[in-house]
């Protein structure tokens, strides 16, 4: 068995078509689900958790889409409300949605909660207090539950932090992005270095267990020196984890909408900043800074994200743009506010769109998630009760013929690097490929070689590599 040139060409074509959303199992190619169907999925997943047939880690994600301003680089599903009345309306809607599910989860405990956005710190203290009480009254949580809250340096203050600590928040994630006053002006983010340092020290004084800071490289007007100075400040302060990402001018960011250009020179500078970030953190902490979710200190990582990625845990998402995963039943999401044509009236939730899952689909998702880092066969067996190399014998044989996989005892190591985007397609289920081809198949030209196009689009796949997909 071999990967024919035709098949490889099809995988290149699909890699190009899925470029904006190359994340198995590709919800967009799915179907709409009713509330009853979603409840049915969860009933089965909860039973599997209780019967020890599904991972027992269970996350709760709550999306608060509001912000005081739209930052110019922002690609999140966030939105400046007309008035605070809209926020109250949205919170009422979230409570209603939680009400649909609380009974279904009465016999299991959530092991993580993530308040993301937007800016959850946009909520007024009194509303946040009420909302958190409502959540704690609706579900059960494990004693070691990681409670993550995203906040901005502008919104957070001593009173707000006291409130969050009282409610058990134990991982604060502060969206800083940059502390350079010129960059802050350019990106329209009203914050100061002094305020950030003040709230950070206050969090430390109160003994906040984990503090994560987000930074962005390649922002408008940012120099390598200013970015590096921000990274060093975080390390000097003793931040538990710095999550840095490179700016990418996606079409729906205000940056792109204003017709601004991100030149090749900007790209080069951004990449240099990210390299500097990797080097500084490695030298100072030994951490692999670019591996998403890796904390500098044990336990600092976002457990909800790592549980989902490394163990296929289940996740109940509440609110616009929230994503959910009911193990072996479905992956689904709510619509994004930014994708809705009209401003929402906040009476439409819940709306669900997604794809059905099965044990085999869970295994594919696991391999997809761990294609770059590799994984342990023992872990795979403990999650799915089967040996990965037996279930995917054909696929492993194929990759091994190409020299793309190395099985050393318990460890499966893939040698695919950035071209995992192409080789991951080998594992796709027939149904998933069929659904994607139903949408894109008409533009596929058998006689066209998609390698050149892919090379232009994803130069990193082909850079200094020979004989690859
Ligand atoms: S970057 Fe954060 S604070 Fe700024 S608009 Fe986006 S979600 Fe809101």
Boltz pocket constraint, residues with backbone or C-beta under 6 A from the ligand:
constraints:
  - pocket:
      binder: B
      contacts: [[A, 66], [A, 67], [A, 68], [A, 69], [A, 70], [A, 71], [A, 74], [A, 75], [A, 76], [A, 78], [A, 117], [A, 118], [A, 119], [A, 152], [A, 175]]
      max_distance: 6.0
